[in-house]
Amino acid sequence: MTFLLTPLTQRQTGIDIIDNIIRTAMKQRASDIHVEPMEDYLRVRYRIDGILVDVAHIDKEKQTQIIGRLKSISNMHQEKQEPQDGRIIMYPDYNIRVSSQKNIYGEKFVLRLLKKNTTIKGLNELGYPQDENLLKNAFDKRNSITIIAAPTGEGKTTTLYSVIDYLNKNDVNITTIEDPVEIRIPGLNQIEIDKKTTFAGSLRTVLRQDPDIILVGEIRDEETAEISMQAGQTGHYVLATIHTLNAVEVVSRLRKMNISNYDISSTLATSISQRLVRKLCPKCKRERAFTEEEKHIINKIGEKYNVNFDVENHNTFDAVGCDYCNHTGYYERTGIFETLIITDQIKELIVKGASTIEIRQEAINEGYKPLLVDGIHKVVDGITTLDELNDKLLFI
C-alpha cells in the first residue's frame, strides 16, 4: 500500500520529498508522520486512524538532505543531534509539532499534524452515550473536578474541547491551560504552555482571574494535581486529563501524586475513561449474522454487567476494504467511554482508603458500566467490529 501521490525520484531534493510527504499525509488524514532511519534506507510511516502504515522507503543517500530540511523548517539546530522539539508553520491549515530523537542509524523525526480551525464535535458525535441526564451528572458541576483518563493518543483533549463547548455560555468565564492550544475557541481565554511557563505556574495565576471553569490540559505532576484540587475546592469547576487506564484508577493515580483521600473524596466529582476504536467503512462493510461463538462472548459480558445486548435481533458487519478506506475496511474512529460518578458511597470508600477493586465493585453495584459495555453496544449497532474492540481492550 502506498499513499505518495508523486513517485520519489533521484532528482528530487530534500525540500521536494518532505513537501510531498507532508501534503500527502494531510490528504490521507494522517495524525502523525514518522521519518525513521534504518540501516539501508529511510522509512516513512503514517498513523491513520490509530494504525501505523508504511508509505515509503527512501534511498539512504537522501537521509542527510531530508533531516536537514526537517530541521530547517522546524527551527531546530542543524548541528545538534540530541533530542529537540520544533514546529512547522509553513502550511496554512496546520500546526505541525516536530520531535527528533537520535537512534543508531541517524535521527528519527515524528511530526504531529494538528489541523487549524477544526470544528468542535458534540459529545454525542464523539461517541459519548446519548443520555442528557448522564451529561448533566458528569459535566454540569461546580466546586469540583472532572478528570478524563486514558493512555496517550486516545482522544482525551478532543473530548475536553467538546465538554468546554457544551458548557460555554456568555455568563461563564472559562480559562484553559494547554500544551499546545490545538483549537482556538471564540469566547475562551486560552493559555499556551511554553518553555517559560508550566501548568502549575499558569494555574496559580488563573485563580486570580475570576474563573468559573478552568481546563487543565494535563495533570502531570504532584504540584499541578494539588493546585487543581485546591481550585476545585474554592468555588471553581476544573476539567483535566490524566494518564491512567480507566476511570476507577484515577483515584489510585491521584493517591500516587500524594493527594489525600479526603481531598479526593471531597473534590473529585466524575472520572471518565475512553478509548478510540476504528469505525467500519460505510462504503464496503458487509452485513452478516453473529456467529454462535460471538453471541456467547457478548451474552457472557451482558450477564456480568447486567446488560441485555439483544444480539438475537441484530446483525454484525465484517470489515472488507475498498479504495475509499485504502483497503483497510475502516474509516475514521469513534470513542468508547465509561463514566464513574463519585457518589456518597464511593466517597466514603475513598476516605477509608479502600482499594480500587473495592471502589470498582461498589460502582458496578450502583450501575457503573466499564469501557467494554459501551464497546459492545457499538459492535451491536454496526459501528465497529468485535475484532477491533478486542484489539483495543483484549477481552477475548
Salt bridges, closest charged atoms under 4 A:
ASP19 OD1 - ARG23 NE 3.02
ASP32 OD2 - ARG112 NE 2.54
GLU36 OE2 - HIS34 ND1 3.90
GLU36 OE1 - ARG43 NE 2.84
GLU36 OE2 - ARG45 NH2 2.73
GLU36 OE2 - LYS108 NZ 3.40
ASP49 OD1 - ARG29 NH1 2.96
ASP54 OD2 - HIS57 NE2 3.09
GLU107 OE2 - LYS71 NZ 2.86
ASP140 OD1 - ARG142 NH1 3.94
GLU154 OE2 - LYS392 NZ 3.04
ASP179 OD2 - ARG220 NH2 2.91
GLU192 OE1 - ARG87 NH1 3.38
GLU218 OE1 - ARG220 NE 3.24
GLU218 OE2 - HIS243 ND1 2.98
GLU223 OE2 - ARG204 NH2 2.52
GLU292 OE2 - LYS295 NZ 3.51
GLU294 OE2 - ARG288 NH2 2.84
GLU312 OE1 - LYS295 NZ 3.20
ASP318 OD2 - ARG288 NE 2.92
ASP323 OD1 - HIS327 NE2 2.75
GLU348 OE2 - LYS352 NZ 3.15
ASP374 OD2 - LYS378 NZ 2.99
GLU388 OE1 - ARG278 NH2 3.10
